[in-house]
Amino acid sequence: MSGRFAFALVILALLATPQMAQMAQMPQPAQTPAAPQPTFRGGIELMTLDVVPRTDAGQFVADLRPEEFQVLEDGVAQQVASLVMVSGGRVFNLAIADGIILPTSRPRAEASGRIFVIIADDLHFTSLETPVVRQLLRKTLATLVHDGDLVAMFSTGPSSVEIGLTYDLKLLDSAVSKVAGRGMTYRDLMDAKDGSQGPQGLRYNAHVAFRTAYNLLRDLERTRNRRKALILVSDGYDFDPFPAGRSGTDQVFGGRYGTPWVDPQNGDRFLALEQSNNRFADSDLASELAAVTGIANRVNASIYAIDPRGVAGTTSLSDNVDISEMRTHISKTQSSLITLSEATGGFAIVNDNTYVDGLKRIDAETSDYYIVGYYPTETDSSRRNRQIEVKTTRPGLKIWSRGWYRTRSEK
């Protein structure tokens, strides 16, 4: 131990000399800095938008560059991280973001088509409309489906059509033959058992239809870089139709529609309750519509609703439905289809007996488009509803894209 202590004292003495002190103060050679490590975004999901730019004449513009797109989320500018153009079924990369693998410019045939999910909402069209719906479905398949497109077909009710994504048109055509309307007629609605907010059976049917659409859209979330569209064939939705007719206060049944029905004991309470039921029913319908459009926008899918009633008139006298109430009912059902479509970047085909122009427009909008990707700068998960606006710096173009989306729930 004494030897080790003496050796340590010698080392300290040497360090204390001027020569050693000067050497200790000499600058050391600079170390080579480590190569920068690649950074990857964690916890932030790449958002993609289908964008269709067209001229005033309706022609698709296929030469836009990434720097010509501007994306605003809740009014805040976002940086475009990826840009893919799809034209005539071919996919072209125009910009690639770090860590993102996008399709090549010459995609495989099975990866270059579109995805269509067709829902025959047989709970919301009647048996009398079955031949029209079957003809419409076959016309839809013939007009929209091209080589490389994947198509699924489902029904919401007893038709029990469940065809997953397939290229087999013969299988889809055979499924059309199974579609048969099971919706409630006007007479059924008038005679249905009422709940606190309208016919109970009608409310249940609508919930089943919306849940079916919601689940099918959710299953599309894993599919990226392909145009996704849901084709909904339905008469539309109204949770509380013909309230005065069902209560016996309309003109057809001898009541005084539009004026208070005075109960000898309770005054005007009946009409007040009826108006309250309408208000609650409309609120519930809006909530269901918001859930479906929210999931559609999150998975970047557009809804195109088609009303098989064609040019919707009023009704025959044999249905015993007040004309004013019938007009309100038709307006509500069509509005529900328009809301589902326009809130997801699509459009509804209503008041149309041929459907030809509408189907051609769907085909055009789903054939040529851009896929714009960006990482949202807003990381607050409590703000679930986000407003989106897509612009281009090139003048004279009309831009189509979805206007909002809903983030994934934390639950």
VEXVOTI-930335 format. One record per atom (N, C-alpha, C, O): residue in one letter; x, y, z. Coordinates in steps of 0.02 Angstrom, whole numbers, plus 50000, padded with zeros to 5 digits. Example, Ala and Ser with C-alpha at 12.3 -4.5 7.8 and 13.67 -1.06 7.14 Angstrom:
BEGIN
A506604971650390A506154977550390A506604983550390A507124983450423S506424988850354S506844994750357S506455000250394S506705005750402
***
This chain:
BEGIN
M500414994050000M500005000050000M500435006350000M500275011249966S500995006150039S501435012050041S501765013249974S501885019049956G501915007749935G502205008549869G501725011849820G501915016149781R501095009849823R500585012849778R500475020249794R500365024249750F500505021849859F500415028849879F500985033149854F500885038849833A501585030449858A502175034149833A502145035149758A502345040449734F501905030149721F501845030749648F501345036249629F501455039949582A500795036749666A500295041849654A500585048749666A500425053449629L501005049549718L501305056049731L501775058149674L501805064049658V502135053349645V502575054849589V502175057449529V502375062349498I501605054349514I501185056449458I500925063449469I500925067549423L500715065049529L500465071749544L501015076949537L500895082549514A501625075049558A502185079749552A502345081249480A502495086949462L502325076149437L502465077249366L501945081849335L502115086249295L501305080749352L500775084949324L500845092249346L500605096849313A501165093149403A501245099949429A501785103849395A501815109949402T502245100449357T502775104049323T502495108449268T501965106849241P502845113949249P502585118449196P502495114949130P502015116349093Q502955110249115Q502895106849050Q502255102849046Q501905103048995M502095099149099M501495095049098M500865099349099M500365097749067A500895104749136A500315109149138A500175112149069A499605112849048Q500745113949033Q500655116748966Q500355111648919Q499945113348877M500575105348925M500295100048882M499565098848897M499175097448851A499385099448961A498675098348978A498235103748948A497645102648935Q498535109948937Q498135115448911Q498115115548835Q497745119548806M498495111248801M498505111148728M497825108848702M497535104248730P497575111948649P496915109848621P496945102848594P497425100848561Q496435098948609Q496395092148586Q496095092048515Q495705096448496P496295087148476P496015086648409P495255086048411P494975082348451A494935089648365A494195089648363A493945082648344A494225079348300Q493405080548377Q493115074048362Q492635074648303Q492285079648296T492625069648262T492175069648204T491455068848228T491305063948262P491015073548211P490325072948235P489985066848205P490115064848149A489545063948245A489175058048222A488705059948166A488425065348165A488615055248121A488155056548065A487445057448092A487235053748136P487075062348065P486395063448090P485955057248078P485975054248025Q485555055548129Q485125049848124Q484465051848091Q484215057348103P484185047548049P483545049248018P483005049748070P482975045848118T482565054648060T482005055548107T481375052748076T481235053648016F480995049348117F480365046548095F479805049448138F479875050348199R479255050948106R478685053848142R478325048248180R478135043148151G478255049248244G477905044248284G477265047148313G477265052748337G476725043248310G476095045348339G475705050148296G475165052248316I475965052148237I475605056748193I475425052948130I475865050248096E474795052648114E474565048848057E474555053147994E474325058847995L474805050247940L474775053747876L474055054147853L473735048947844M473815060147842M473135061147817M473165061547741M473605064847713T472705058247707T472675058447634T472005061147612T471495059647642L472025064947559L471425068047531L471385066347456L471885066947421D470805064347433D470685063747361D470485070647336D470015073647360V470855073147286V470745079847260V470645079347185V471045076147150V470125082547160V469975082547088V469975089647063V469495093347076P470505091847027P470505098546996P470255098246924P470475094046885R469805102646908R469525102746840R469485109946815R469455114746854T469485110646750T469395117146718T468655118846719T468235114846738D468505124946697D467795126946693D467405122446645D466795121746653A467755119546596A467425115046549A467355108046576A467085103646542G467595106746638G467535100146668G468095095346652G468035089446667Q468645097746622Q469195093446604Q469685092646662Q469865097546695F469895086446675F470365085046728F471055087846710F471275087346653V471395090846760V472055093846750V472575088946778V472595087546838A473005086446733A473455080946752A474185083046759A474625078746762D474335089546760D475035091646762D475185096146821D475655100146818L474795095746875L474935099846933L475545097146972L475655091046974R475925101647001R476515099847040R476365100547114R475895103947133P476755097247157P476625097547229P476585104647257P476165106047299E477025109047233E477035115847260E476425119947239E476325125447264E476025117247193E475415120947172E474815119247215E474275122147205F474885114747263F474335113047308F474435116547374F474985116947400Q473885118947402Q473875122047468Q473335118547510Q472755118247489V473525115947568V473055112447612V473005116347677V473505117847709L472395117947697L472255121447759L471845116847804L471325114347783E472075115847866E471685112247915E471515116947972E471955119548006D470865118047981D470625123048030D470965129748019D471125133348066G471065131447955G471355137847937G472105138247940G472395143447923V472445132947962V473175132847969V473475129247909V473265123647893A473965132347876A474285129347818A474665123047838A475015122947889Q474615117847797Q474955111547808Q475455110347752Q475355112547695Q475995106847767Q476495105347717Q476315098947681Q476195093747713V476285099147615V476135093247575V476715088447580V477275090047561A476585082447606A477115077447617A477145072347561A477675069447549S476595071147527S476595066247472S476065068247422S475555071247440L476185066547360L475705068047307L475725062347256L476245060847227V475145059447244V475075054047196V474525056047148V473995058547169M474625055047084M474105056347034M473875049747004M474285045446987V473215048947000V472925043146967V472545045646906V472095049746912S472725043046849S472405045046787S472285038846744S472755035446723G471655037646730G471485031846689G471705025146718G471855020546680G471725024746785G471925018446816G472665017746828G472865012846860R473075022346803R473805022046814R473995026846870R473715032246875V474465024746911V474685028546970V475375031446957V475825027946935F475455037946971F476085041446961F476285044947025F475895048947051N476885043547050N477145047147108N477415053947086N477805054447040L477185059147121L477435065847107L477855068547165L478255073147155A477755065847225A478155067847283A478135062147332A477615058947341I478705060947366I478755055547414I479005058447480I479505061847482A478635057047533A478835059347599A479295054347632A479275048347616D479705056847680D480155052347716D479755046947753D479255048447786G479985040847746G479675035347782G479035032847751G478725028247778I478815035647695I478195033547663I478365029847599I478745032347557I478085023947590I478185020047530I477555020547487I477015018447509L477615023347429L477045024347385L477095019747324L477635017147310P476535018747289P476555014347230P477035016947177P477185022947174T477265012547135T477685014447079T477275017447024T476655017247026S477615020446974S477255023646920S476935018546873S476495020246833R477155012246878R476845007046838R476575001646886R476904996546898P475975002746912P475724998146963P475514991546934P475374990946874R475484986546977R475194980146957R474464981246942R474144985746970A474184977246898A473494978146878A473024977446937A472524980946941E473184972846983E472734971747039E472774977147092E472384977047140A473244981847085A473314987147134A473154994047106A473244999047140S472914994247044S472835000747012S472105002947006S471975008646988G471634998547023G470935000247014G470635003847074G470975005547122R469985004847069R469615008147122R469265002947166R469244997047150I468975005347220I468585001047265I467885004047271I467805009747291F467394999947254F466695001947261F466354997247311F466414991147307V466005000147359V465584996347404V464864998447390V464675004247401I464464993847367I463764995247349I463314992547404I463354986747423I462884996947430I462404994947482I461704995647453I461485001147437A461354990047447A460644990147429A460254990447494A460164985347528D460024996347511D459684997347576D458964994947570D458504999047565D458874988347570D458214985547559D457734986947617D457134985747610L457984989447673L457534991547727L457224998347713L456785000547750H457465001647660H457215008347645H457025009147572H457105014547543F456775003947541F456375004447480F455884998647481F456024993347508T455304999747451T454754995047458T454814989347407T455214989647361S454404984247417S454394978547371S454194980647300S454424977747251L453764985847295L453564988147229L454144991247191L454134991447129E454654993647226E455234996647194E455774991547176E456284993447147T455674985247193T456194980247182T456424979847109T457024979947098P455974979447059P456214979046990P456634985146970P457124984446934V456434991046993V456814997046977V457504996847008V457994998646976V457544994647071V458194994347105V458644989247072V459244990647063R458394983447053R458814978447020R459084981146954R459664980146938Q458654984446916Q458884987346853Q459404992746865Q459894993246828L459304996746917L459785002046935L460454999046956L460975001646936L460444993646995L461074990547017L461464987846957L462074988546955R461124984746910R461464982046852R461744987646808R462294987046781K461384993146803K461624998846765K462235001846801K462705004146768T462235001946867T462795004546905T463425000246893T463965003046882L463354993746895L463924989346884L464194990146813L464804990346803A463744990646764A463964991246695A464314997846681A464764998146640T464105003146716T464385009746703T465035011046741T465495014046714L465065008846803L465615010746847L466205005946846L466775008046850V466074999446841V466604994546853V467014993446790V466754991846737H467684994446797H468154993246743H468674988146766H468674985946824D469124986446721D469654981646737D470064984246796D470274990046797G470194979846844G470594981646902G470194984246961G470464985047015D469544985746952D469134988247006D468894982547051D468714977147027L468904983747116L468634979047164L467954981547186L467864987447199V467464976947190V466784978847207V466524974147261V466624968047258A466184977047310A465834973147361A465094975247359A464934980847341M464654970647378M463944972147379M463624969147441M463724963347457F463234973347475F462894971247536F462184974047537F462044979047504S461754970747573S461084973347587S461034974647661S461434972147701T460544978647681T460464980247752T459944975947785T459904975747847G459534972347746G458984968647775G458924961447750G459434958147738P458314959047743P458194951947730P458454949347663P458464943347653S458654953647618S458934951147554S459564947147566S459744942747526S459904948547622S460494944647643S461034944147589S461304938747577V461184949747559V461734950047510V462374951847546V462414957147577E462874947647542E463524948847573E464074946447527E464304940747533I464284950647482I464814949047435I465414953447451I465374959547442G465954950547475G466564954347490G466894956847427G466664955447372L467434960647436L467774963647378L467974958247329L468314953347346T467774959147267T467904954147215T467964957547147T467744963147137Y468284953947101Y468314956047031Y467784952446989Y467714953846930D467414947847019D466954943446983D466284946946972D465874947347017L466184949446912L465564952946896L464964948146893L464404950146908K465094941946874K464544937146871K464264935746941K463664934946951L464714935446990L464494934547059L464074940447083L463574939547117L464284946447064L463914952447083L463234952647049L462734954447079D463214950746985D462584950846948D462084945846978D461494947346982S462324940046999S461884935247030S461624937747097S461064936147117A462034941747132A461814944447196A461254949547187A460824950347230V461274953147130V460744958047116V460064954647115V459564957647136S460034948547090S459394944947085S459094943447153S458504942047158K459494943647205K459244942247272K458964948447307K458614947847357V459114954347280V458894960547313V458134961347306V457864960847251A457814962547362A457084963547363A456914968447418A457144967747475G456504973447402G456334978547450G455924976047508G455454972147499R456094978347568R455714976647629R455554982947668R455414982547728G455574988647636G455434994847671G454694995747687G454274992447657M454555000247733M453875001647754M453535006247703M453815011247683T452935004347683T452545008547637T452245014347675T452285014647737Y451945019047639Y451625024647672Y451075022247719Y450975025047773R450715017147697R450185014447740R450475011147802R450195011847857D451035007647793D451365004647851D451585009947902D451515009047962L451845015547876L452065020847921L451475023947959L451535025648017M450915024547925M450325027447958M450055022748012M449795025048063D450115016248001D449825011448048D450325008848099D450145005048144A450965010848094A451485008148137A451375010348209A451085015648223K451615006148255K451585007748326K452075013248342K452665012848324D451835018548374D452255024248389D452635023348454D452375020648502G453255025748453G453635026548515G453605033848536G453175037648512S454045035748580S454045042648603S454295047448550S454175053548555Q454635044848497Q454925049148446Q454795046448376Q455235046748333G454205043748364G454035041348298G453965033848295G454025030448346P453835031048235P453755023848227P454375019948249P454925021348227Q454265015048294Q454835011448322Q455185007248268Q455805007048267G454805003948225G455104999748174G455525003648125G456045001348103L455295009648108L455675013948061L456335016148092L456845016148058R456325017948155R456935020048189R457435014148192R458035015248182Y457195008248205Y457635002348208Y457945000948140Y458544999748134N457535001148087N457784999948020N458335004848001N458845003047971A458225011148018A458725016248001A459375015048038A459915015848010H459315013048102H459925011748140H460315005948111H460925006148107V459965000648089V460304994948058V460654997147994V461224995147982A460325001247953A460625003547890A461255007647904A461765006747871F461215012347951F461795016547966F462365012447996F462945013647981R462195007648039R462725003448068R463064999248015R463674998248017T462684996747967T462974992847912T463474997147873T464034994947859A463255003147854A463695007647817A464315009447857A464865009647830Y464225010647922Y464785012547965Y465315007047967Y465905008347959N465095000847978N465564995247984N465934993947918N466524992447918L465574994447862L465894993347798L466414998747783L466944997247756L466265004947800L466745010347789L467345009547834L467915010647813R467235007547895R467795006647942R468285001347916R468885002047926D468024996147884D468454990847858D468904993247801D469394989847784L468744999047772L469145001647717L469745005747741L470145008047700E469815006647806E470335011147832E471035008547816E471495012547808R471115001947811R471784999147798R471995000047725R472584999047708T471525001747681T471685002447610T471875009547594T471505014247609R472465010447564R472715017047547R472875017447473R472965012447439N472915023647449N473125025147381N472665021947329N472895020447273R472045020847346R471545018647297R470905022547310R470725023847367R470575024347257R469955028247263R469415023747293R469305018147268K469085026047345K468575022147380K467915025847378K467875031747394A467395022347357A466735025447352A466215020547376A466235014547361L465735023147414L465165019147437L464545021447398L464365027347400I464235016847362I463635018247324I463035015847365I462955009847376L462615020447387L462045018947430L461405019747390L461245025247368V461025014347382V460375014547348V459835014247402V459745009047434S459485019747411S459005020247466S458505025747452S458645030547415D457915025047483D457405030347480D457545035947529D457195041047529G458055035247570G458215040547618G457895039247686G457575034147697Y457975044147731Y457825043047801Y457435048947831Y457595054747819D456915047147869D456505052047905D456245048347967D455845043747961F456485050348026F456325046648087F455605047748110F455335043548147D455295053148090D454615054548116D454175057048059D453975062948058P454005052648010P453605054847953P452855055547970P452595052048013F452535060147936F451805061147941F451555061548014F451105057848032P451845065848055P451645065948126P450915067748136P450575064848179A450665072648097A449965074548106A449495069148081A448975067948111G449685065748026G449265060348000G449225054548049G448685051648057R449775052848080R449765047248127R449365048948189R449085044548221S449345055448207S448985057448267S448255059148252S447855060248299G448065059248188G447375060748171G447215068048171G446635069948177T447715072348163T447595079648164T447715082848096T447735088948091D447795078848042D447915081647977D447255082547940D446725080647966Q447285085347880Q446675086747842Q446345080347817Q445735080047812V446745075247800V446465069047773V446015065647823V445495062947804F446205065747887F445815062247938F445345066947974F445085065248028G445235072847947G444735077347975G444995081948028G444595085748057G445635081848043G445915086348093G446085093048062G445935094348004R446375097248102R446565103948078R447325104348078R447635106948124Y447605101648024Y448335101448019Y448625108548018Y448395112747980G449115109648059G449445116148061G449165120748114G449435126148126T448615118648148T448345122648202T448315118248264T448275112148258P448315121048323P448305116948384P447675112748389P447115115248378W447775106348407W447205102048422W447065102648496W447465100548537V446495105548513V446355107148582V446025101248616V445455099348599D446375098248663D446095092948703D445645096048756D445855100848789P445025093548765P444565096648813P444855097048884P444675101548922Q445305092448902Q445565092348970Q446275095148974Q446465098149025N446675094148922N447385095848926N447585101748883N448185103148878G447125105148852G447295110948812G447695109048750G447495104648712D448275112448739D448665111548678D449255106748688D449705106748646R449265102948739R449855098948755R450015093848701R450595092148690F449505091348666F449635086148616F450075088748560F450565085548541L449905094548533L450295097448478L450995099248503L451485098448466A451045101748564A451705103348591A452135097048596A452735097248580L451845091548617L452215085248621L452415082948551L452975080448542E451975083748502E452125081648433E452715085648406E453165082848374Q452715092148418Q453265096248394Q453915094348429Q454445094348398S453875092748493S454465090548529S454735084048501S455345083248494N454295079348484N454505073048454N454875074248388N455385071148376N454615078648347N454935080248283N455635082948295N456105081148259R455705087348344R456345090448357R456855085248379R457425085248357F456645080748425F457105075548448F457265070648393F457835068348388A456785068948351A456905064248297A457405067048247A457855063548225D457335073348229D457805076548183D458505076848213D458995076048177S458545078048278S459195078248311S459535071348309S460135070748297D459135066048321D459415059248319D459635057448249D460155054248240L459245059448199L459435058048130L460095061548112L460525058648080A460155067748134A460775071448120A461375068048153A461915068048125S461275065348213S461815061848247S462035055648210S462625054248204E461545051848184E461715045848145E462085047648081E462575044448062L461845052848047L462175055047986L462895057348000L463345055947960A462995060748055A463665063248073A464145057448085A464725057848067A463895052048116A464335046348130A464565043048065A465155041248059V464115042248017V464285038847954V464745043347912V465245040947886T464575049747906T465005054147867T465685055047900T466185056047866G465695054847967G466335055448002G466815049847986G467405051047973I466575043547988I467015037947973I467195037847899I467755035947882A466745039947855A466895040247784A467465045147770A467915043647731N467445050847801N467975055847791N468635053647822N469165055247797R468605049947877R469225047647908R469585042547864R470205042547861V469205038247830V469525033147788V469595035647716V469805031847672N469425041947704N469495045047638N469065041447585N469305039747531A468435040347602A467955037247556A467385042047543A467155045547589S467145042347482S466575046547464S465945042447459S465965036647438I465385045447479I464735042147474I464345045247417I464295051347411Y464075040947374Y463635043047320Y462965039547330Y462905033547319A462465043447351A461805040647364A461375041147302A461395046147266I460975035947290I460525035747232I459825034247256I459715029347291D459355038647239D458655037847258D458285033947203D458195036647148P458075027747216P457735023847163P457035026247147P456735023747100R456765030947185R456095033547171R456085037947110R455545039647085G456675039847084G456695044247026G456405051047043G456535053747097V456025053846997V455695060147009V455135058847059V454605056347040A455245060647121A454775059047175A454185063747172A454255069847178G453585060847163G452975064847164G452685064947234G453045064247283T452035065747237T451715065747303T451465058747319T451865054447338T450835057447311T450565050747326T449855050447300T449565055447280S449585044447300S448895043547279S448435044547339S448645043947396L447795045847325L447315046847378L447215040547419L447015040847477S447335034747388S447235028447424S447715027647482S447575023747528D448275031347482D448745030947538D448515034947598D448805034147653N448015039147590N447755043147646N448305047147682N448335047147744V448715050447643V449255054447671V449155061747649V449045063147591D449205066247697D449125073347682D449685075547634D450265073847643I449495079447583I449965081547532I450525085747562I451105084947543S450365090147608S450885094247639S451385090047678S451985091147674E451125085147714E451575080747751E451985076447704E452575075047718M451695074347648M452065070347600M452645074347571M453205071647565R452535080547554R453075084747528R453625085647579R454215085447562T453445086547642T453945087147695T454335080747702T454945080847710H453995074947698H454325068447705H454815067347648H455385065247660I454615068647587I455065067847529I455665072347535I456225070347521S455555078647556S456105083347563S456605080947616S457205081547606K456355078247672K456805075847724K457215069847701K457815069547713T456885065147668T457245059147646T457775060947594T458325058247596Q457605065247547Q458105067347497Q458665071347530Q459245070547511S458495075547577S459015079447612S459505074847648S460095076347651S459255069447677S459705064747712S460205061647664S460785060747681L459975059947603L460425057147553L460935062247529L461515060747518I460705068447520I461145073847498I461675075247551I462255076347535T461465075247615T461945076547669T462475071147672T463075072747677L462285064747669L462765059347670L463275060047614L463865058647623S463045062147556S463485062547498S463935068647499S464545068147496E463635074547505E464015080647500E464495081647558E465005084847551A464325078947617A464765079547674A465385075147668A465855075847707T465395070547620T465975066247609T466305067447542T466725063447521G466125072747508G466435074347444G466105071147385G466355071747329G465545067747395G465175064847339G464575069047321G464545074947337F464095066047288F463465069447273F462905064247269F463035058247262A462295066547275A461715062147275A461355062647209A461285068147180I461115056947184I460695056847123I459975056347147I459745050947165V459615061847146V458915062147166V458525065547110V458795069247070N457865064147109N457425066947057N457705065746987N457725070246946D457905059546974D458195057646910D457935050746891D458025045946929N457595050346834N457305043946813N457775039746771N457645033746762T458315042646745T458755038846701T459415036846735T459675031346722Y459675041146778Y460285039946816Y460915039846773Y461465039046799V460845040646707V461415039946662V461945045246675V462525043646686D461745051446675D462225056946684D462555056546753D463155057646759G462165054846804G462445054346871G462955048846877G463485049846908L462815043046849L463295037446852L463925039046812L464475037246834K463855042446756K464455044346718K464875049346757K465495049146754R464555053746793R464925058546834R465295055046890R465875056746905I464985050046922I465325046246973I465945042746944I466475042746974D465865039946884D466415036446851D466995041346838D467575039646849A466825047346815A467345052246800A467705054546863A468315055146864E467335055846917E467635058346978E468065053147013E468525054947051T467935046847001T468325041547034T468875038746989T469235034247011S468945041246928S469445038646882S470075042946880S470625040346875D470005049546884D470565054146879D470565058646940D470085062346953Y471125058346979Y471155062147041Y471865062147067Y472295058347044Y471985066447116Y472625066647153Y472495064147224Y471945064947251I473015061147253I473005059447324I473525063747359I474125062747350V473295068547398V473735073247433V473805070947505V473305069747539G474425070147528G474555068047596G474915073347637G475335077047611Y474745073847701Y475075078547746Y475025076047817Y474585072047834Y475485078447860Y475465076947931Y475145082847967Y475415088347965P474575081848000P474245087448034P474695090548087P475005086948127T474725097148089T475125100548139T474755100948206T475065101948258E474105100148205E473715100248267E473735093348299E473505088448269T474015092848359T474085086448393T473605085548451T473635080548486D473165090448462D472675089948517D472135084848498D471715086248455S472155079048529S471685073648511S470975075248532S470505071948508S470875080148575S470185081848596S469805085448541S469195085648542R470165088348493R469845091648437R469735086548381R470155085848337R469175083048384R469065077448339R468845079648269R469045076648220N468445084848265N468195087148200N468665092448172N468785097548204R468945091148112R469415095648081R469145097948013R468915093947974Q469175104448001Q468955107247938Q469545107447889Q470105109347908I469425105547826I469945105347776I469755109547716I469165109747695E470245112947688E470145116647625E470755115547582E471325116447604V470645113647520V471185112547472V471135117847418V470605118847389K471695121247404K471725126347352K472295124747305K472715120547319T472295128147249T472855127747203T473055134747181T472625139147174T473705135647171T473945142147150T473835143447076T473915149047053R473655138247039R473535139146968R472825142046958R472345139046981P472765147646926P472105150846919P471655147146871P471875143446827G470995148246881G470505145546834G470315138246845G470025135246800L470485135446904L470325128346916L469805127846972L469795131847019K469375122846966K468905121247019K469165115047055K469335110047024I469195115547121I469475110147162I468915106647199I468505109847233W468895100047192W468425095947231W468825091847281W469325088747263S468605091747344S468895087347396S468405087347454S467945091447457R468515082847501R468095082847561R468265088947603R468825091447600G467775091247642G467865097447679G468015096647753G468155101547787W467995090347778W468135089347849W468265081947860W468135077847817Y468525080447919Y468605073447939Y468575073148015Y468645078248049R468485067148041R468455066148113R469015061448133R469095056148104T469405063548182T469975059448204T469725053248240T469145052848261R470165048448248R469995042148281R469895043448355R470265047148386S469385040248384S469245041048455S469795037948496S470095032948476E469945040948553E470465038348598E470215032248636E470615028548665K469555031248638K469265025648677K469335019248638K469125013948661
***
